[in-house]
């Protein structure tokens, strides 16, 4: 069992949406980069949605997300886990990141997209936001989620939907005070 610590958030001054995972996996922790596992679909999806190259240097991919108002972080600041799977995280070891501070620093964030069910469940259990936000759970980009890439991409396309339009009915949304 190893003790894992997440990274600082990726965010620019114009951040308007936040993508939340649970905790970086072993490949990401080793590389000190979000979504570093070569089979994780996150950067392929980001490339399709935001026009960056999935295999560009990490700094360029991060800059592309920031230019599009996308912030990336994890629900957990620390935990104990064997391996990389969210299911292996010891529930009593979970320590949430400071979301009040994040939302104070990036007040333009009004939408939160969960990268998988575990991220949503851990956020709802551990975090008590102080302002209303729109939440959408998306299929995990992890290789453990065996959904076809085209189906993941279709579900994730809601991230770039015009915020003035209603959210697609296939993506569950909720407001949370």
KACORLIN-V83553 format. One record per pair of residues at least 4 apart in sequence whose ideal C-beta (glycine too) atoms are under 7 Angstrom apart, sorted by the first residue. I is the first residue (numbers start at 1). J is the second residue. D is the distance in whole Angstrom. If there is no record, write none. Layout:
# KACORLIN-V83553
I J D
I J D
This chain:
# KACORLIN-V83553
1 80 5
1 82 5
2 80 7
2 81 7
3 78 7
3 80 5
4 23 6
4 29 6
4 78 7
4 79 6
4 81 6
5 77 7
5 78 5
6 23 6
6 24 6
6 74 4
6 76 6
6 77 6
6 97 7
7 24 6
7 34 7
9 71 6
9 72 7
9 73 4
9 102 6
10 34 7
10 62 5
10 65 6
10 66 7
10 71 6
10 72 4
11 15 4
11 66 7
11 71 4
11 106 5
12 66 3
14 69 5
14 108 6
15 69 6
15 71 4
15 106 4
15 108 6
15 109 5
16 69 4
16 108 5
16 109 6
16 110 6
16 111 7
17 69 6
17 70 6
17 71 7
17 109 6
17 111 4
17 113 6
17 159 7
18 71 5
18 73 6
18 109 5
18 112 5
19 70 6
19 72 5
19 113 5
19 115 6
20 73 6
20 74 6
20 75 6
20 112 6
20 114 5
20 115 6
20 119 5
20 123 6
21 74 5
21 115 4
21 119 5
22 74 6
22 75 6
22 76 6
22 86 5
22 89 7
22 118 5
22 119 5
22 122 6
23 74 5
23 76 5
23 79 6
23 81 7
23 89 6
24 28 4
24 29 5
24 34 7
24 74 6
25 29 7
25 37 6
25 84 3
26 30 6
26 83 7
26 84 5
27 31 6
27 36 5
27 37 4
28 33 6
28 34 6
28 35 6
28 36 4
28 37 7
31 36 4
33 58 5
34 72 5
35 40 5
35 42 4
35 43 6
35 141 7
37 143 7
39 143 4
40 141 5
40 142 6
40 143 6
41 45 5
41 141 4
41 149 6
41 152 5
42 46 6
42 141 4
43 47 6
43 54 4
43 61 6
44 48 7
44 54 5
44 149 7
45 49 6
45 141 6
45 152 6
45 153 6
45 156 5
46 50 6
46 52 6
46 61 7
46 65 6
47 52 5
47 53 6
47 54 4
48 153 6
49 156 7
49 157 7
49 159 6
49 160 5
50 64 5
50 65 6
50 68 5
52 56 6
52 60 7
52 61 5
52 64 4
56 60 4
56 61 5
58 62 6
59 63 6
60 64 6
61 65 7
62 66 6
63 67 6
64 68 7
65 70 4
65 72 7
66 70 7
71 106 6
71 109 6
73 97 6
73 102 7
74 97 7
75 96 6
75 97 7
75 119 5
75 122 5
75 123 5
75 126 7
75 127 7
76 94 6
76 95 7
76 96 6
76 97 7
76 122 6
77 95 5
77 96 6
77 97 5
78 95 4
79 89 5
79 90 7
79 93 5
79 94 5
79 95 7
80 90 5
80 93 4
81 88 5
81 89 5
81 90 7
82 88 5
83 88 5
85 144 6
86 116 7
86 118 4
89 94 6
94 122 6
94 126 6
96 126 4
96 127 5
98 102 7
99 103 6
99 127 5
99 129 6
100 104 6
100 130 6
101 105 6
102 106 6
103 107 7
103 109 6
103 129 7
103 131 6
110 133 6
110 134 6
111 133 7
111 134 5
111 163 7
112 133 5
112 135 5
113 136 5
113 138 6
113 159 6
114 119 4
114 120 4
114 123 7
114 135 7
114 137 5
114 138 6
115 119 5
115 138 6
115 140 6
115 141 6
116 139 7
116 140 3
116 142 7
116 145 7
117 121 6
117 137 6
118 122 6
119 123 6
120 124 6
120 137 5
121 125 6
122 126 6
123 127 5
129 133 6
129 176 6
132 175 5
132 176 7
132 177 5
133 176 6
134 173 6
134 175 6
135 173 7
135 174 5
135 176 6
136 158 6
136 167 7
136 171 5
136 172 7
136 173 5
137 172 6
138 155 6
138 156 6
139 145 6
139 147 5
139 152 5
139 155 5
140 145 4
141 152 7
147 151 5
147 152 5
149 153 6
150 154 6
151 155 7
152 156 6
153 157 7
155 171 7
158 167 6
158 168 6
158 171 5
161 165 6
161 167 7
167 171 5
167 173 5
